[in-house]
Amino acid sequence: MFDAMDVGMISFVVAALAKEWSLRPGQIGLLTSINSLGMAAGAAAAGILADKYGRKNILLWTLIIFSAATGLSALAAGFAILCVLRFIAGFGLGGELPVASTLVSESVEPRDRGRAVVLLESFWAVGWIASALIAYFVIPDYGWRVALVIGAVPVLYALYLRRAIDDSPRFAGIRKAPVPFVERFASVWSADNRKSTVMLWILWFTVVFSYYGIFLWLPSVMVLKGFSLVRSFEYTLIMTLAQLPGYFTAAYFIEKFGRKFVLVVYLFFTAVSAAWFGFASSEGMLIAAGICLSFFNLGAWGGMYAYTPELYPTAVRSTGVGLAASFGRIGGIIAPLLVGVLVQRSVGIQSIFLLFFVTVIIGAAAVLFLGKETKGTDLL
């Protein structure tokens, strides 16, 4: 929840900053991509370290890092220092997400494991809704700096988690003999895991590319389509509410029909919704397409987080998840920058969203043809 509140906040803050600091579209893309660059570095580093020092320890440190950097961002006097602080915040955010899903995946029985991880990820929607509410009620009257101060609150949660959670029993069983990083990396790309790794890296790249390209730009795209900043925040909040049923339906279907079913179906309809959103001309069509986009895209995210840890053995699980997430974050770096460049060159919104349609279809095809079903299987 706190992760999403932070990521969501920056999308709304950017829309406000564009007016206050007269930012060009390319600068908006750079700021959001800097955040994703930090997430890429954080995902790889935290995934590797969590297989050595434990899921709990790395989880706490990543939480502290991103909360502190978000709070300090409120003091930024210029664009450059804000970019630096957003990189640091992204480092913590990118590290926390794969470690949290790995910890939960290892701590739950096989029959409930997929559902538990998807429900864990559903709190991403709660956090994004919180950020939309903060943007709607705080930014117009009190400014974007106050919103970022609120984003520092999660640092206090680390104090609670320090006493409330333990490492998973599976990790505790191998803790005395951790596998060296070189061996873990080789295992991720070994003959047993290579096909899964290729599939996951494609999946993560396409999902993250589409999500960050679309949702970090969503308030700004609404402004480009002629709506006021406040109305843009209002419509984005409505669309964001659809994320919760997207997660909940995915949590139900993932144990009933399997991981591949959820990912392929939800990704296909994400692609269709992206094309629909790009070509929507009326207010009602725009909101309906945005709701479908939120519903299916976030359901696919939940499925992806549940599926990824199940494809690697315990000794290299966090490393495999972290590397896949890190590669995916490259998509999160490229997409906002690319959208900024395309908007600056007056490329139509329809063409931009057709690009997202093609990208997501590639991700769905990778799961369909390269993925294996893991529903109900025991973790190695």
Secondary structure as GFF3:
##gff-version 3
##sequence-region A 1 380
A	DSSP	alpha_helix	2	20	.	.	.	ID=ss1
A	DSSP	alpha_helix	25	53	.	.	.	ID=ss2
A	DSSP	alpha_helix	55	73	.	.	.	ID=ss3
A	DSSP	alpha_helix	79	107	.	.	.	ID=ss4
A	DSSP	alpha_helix	110	137	.	.	.	ID=ss5
A	DSSP	alpha_helix	139	142	.	.	.	ID=ss6
A	DSSP	alpha_helix	144	150	.	.	.	ID=ss7
A	DSSP	alpha_helix	154	164	.	.	.	ID=ss8
A	DSSP	alpha_helix	169	174	.	.	.	ID=ss9
A	DSSP	alpha_helix	181	188	.	.	.	ID=ss10
A	DSSP	alpha_helix	194	215	.	.	.	ID=ss11
A	DSSP	alpha_helix	218	224	.	.	.	ID=ss12
A	DSSP	alpha_helix	229	241	.	.	.	ID=ss13
A	DSSP	alpha_helix	243	256	.	.	.	ID=ss14
A	DSSP	alpha_helix	259	279	.	.	.	ID=ss15
A	DSSP	alpha_helix	283	307	.	.	.	ID=ss16
A	DSSP	three_ten_helix	308	311	.	.	.	ID=ss17
A	DSSP	alpha_helix	314	344	.	.	.	ID=ss18
A	DSSP	alpha_helix	349	370	.	.	.	ID=ss19
###
